[in-house]
Amino acid sequence: MLSNFRRLSDYPIEIQRMAKLKIGVLGAGLIGRRHIDTILACPDDAVLVGVADPAIGPDRFPQVKAPFFATPDELLDREKPDAVVIATPNSLHAPQGIDCARRGVHFIVEKPVTESLESAAALLRAVRASGVKTLTGHHRRYLPAVRRARQILSEGRIGRLVGVSVIWATRKPDAYFDVAWRKEPGGGPILINLIHEIDLLRHLGGEIASIAGQVSNGVRGFAVEDTSGAVIRFASGALGTILCTDTGLSPWTIEQGTAENPAFAYTAENAYRFIGTEGSLELPNLKLWSARDPQQIAWDRPLASTPMKVPEHDPYIEQLRHFCRVIQEGEAPLVSAEDGARTLAATLAVTEAGRTQRPVELAAAFRALG
Ligand SMILES: NC(=O)c1ccc[n+]([C@@H]2O[C@H](COP(=O)([O-])OP(=O)(O)OC[C@H]3O[C@@H](n4cnc5c(N)ncnc54)[C@H](O)[C@@H]3O)[C@@H](O)[C@H]2O)c1
């Protein structure tokens, strides 16, 4: 049994590999609860050592035996976790992440990694100086369908990627907007939802070089957007389009296609279509289209579709187990804070392109992240 008062990194590497990671959770709101339940669901990998939230106490968490604290400082000082999950409002991600890095505490930070490129750069400086291991909470990269899609695309099964078309369209209930910040710039579907699509496109299609965008608040009329359209140019030369709206009713979001989020009604429909020189791939239901006769590829030749279904797993559990391996076994992070910052830069570019009516080249923003 390891003492409560030492961190895993204080022990020899063989012991570290065998031990359970001591993890705390900062912020016990909507997504913090999911992280708490995820840690409790992985007793062989990790132990929940505390929760910090100024507004939420243990009464709402009968399943949690670990102590609750009003501030992250108290949790970090008293429980000395090896790692934390930062699941607090966006503007707290940078200061809390920097504090963790200075204390040598590894962290998963929820998306967006921070609320601005400047604060992302400051966070990355602290992470690099400390050497702590990080993940950004882009949990969809852990979906089995996404992993399989990445494999199919990297094996060249659809040939060279030409383009990708993405729809994320759902209608959020009116009550969702009873919270003031959700009507203000920064509280809309670009930073909350589109960021996940952009992250998946970077993961599956390669780095993004530039983005053109249009943004509209035409349906709800709030200060924040309700709809955006983006045209993406990947570094490879492939193109992509994404329509994102939280005011249109449709069966096409990746959440509805995978049942990853119980708040969304399951439709089993696809939200992504990857198109290559030799075929196409639908995601998330992984239908692979190719020429029936691979020697005859043309519009007048018949196509065949192959289902590539994979069993579903909880992406949050996959993320946590991966995080443990990153810390204890040196596995490369699937989406580090640095990677999350690049996704943030590409996402903010949609708003910028809509405002200026000019495409945004991302090289300068990536450079600013160091
Ligand atoms: N990965 C995803 O799909 C996903 C889904 C939802 C939210 N998120 C992200 O998670 C973060 C939290 O979102 P949410 O929907 O859970 O918000 P929320 O408002 O439900 O929860 C945030 C919690 O943080 C607490 N908090 C505030 N200040 C704090 C502090 N100084 N220290 C500790 N706790 C503090 C609040 O009391 C609240 O309980 C956001 O960055 C959001 O973008 C990610």
The ligand as a Gaussian input file, in Angstrom:
#p B3LYP/6-31G(d) Opt

LIG

0 1
 N      -15.678000      16.666000     -23.366000
 C      -16.918000      17.081000     -23.495000
 O      -17.665000      16.623000     -24.332000
 C      -17.440000      18.128000     -22.555000
 C      -18.804000      18.130000     -22.230000
 C      -19.258000      19.117000     -21.323000
 C      -18.375000      20.062000     -20.814000
 N      -17.066000      20.027000     -21.188000
 C      -16.125000      21.039000     -20.655000
 O      -15.964000      20.819000     -19.257000
 C      -15.829000      22.064000     -18.559000
 C      -16.927000      22.140000     -17.489000
 O      -18.185000      22.124000     -18.156000
 P      -19.516000      21.665000     -17.393000
 O      -20.568000      21.575000     -18.443000
 O      -19.240000      20.490000     -16.520000
 O      -19.774000      22.960000     -16.502000
 P      -20.566000      23.037000     -15.134000
 O      -20.898000      24.475000     -14.962000
 O      -21.674000      22.022000     -15.095000
 O      -19.472000      22.581000     -14.034000
 C      -18.354000      23.349000     -13.688000
 C      -18.110000      23.159000     -12.202000
 O      -16.902000      23.822000     -11.834000
 C      -17.101000      24.349000     -10.539000
 N      -16.110000      25.385000     -10.259000
 C      -16.201000      26.734000     -10.483000
 N      -15.073000      27.342000     -10.043000
 C      -14.270000      26.362000      -9.543000
 C      -12.983000      26.355000      -8.957000
 N      -12.278000      27.491000      -8.799000
 N      -12.467000      25.169000      -8.567000
 C      -13.154000      24.021000      -8.714000
 N      -14.389000      23.966000      -9.254000
 C      -14.931000      25.127000      -9.677000
 C      -18.523000      24.859000     -10.564000
 O      -19.040000      25.045000      -9.236000
 C      -19.221000      23.752000     -11.338000
 O      -19.736000      22.753000     -10.454000
 C      -15.925000      23.149000     -19.627000
 O      -14.627000      23.503000     -20.002000
 C      -16.629000      22.468000     -20.781000
 O      -16.299000      23.011000     -22.040000
 C      -16.583000      19.072000     -22.021000

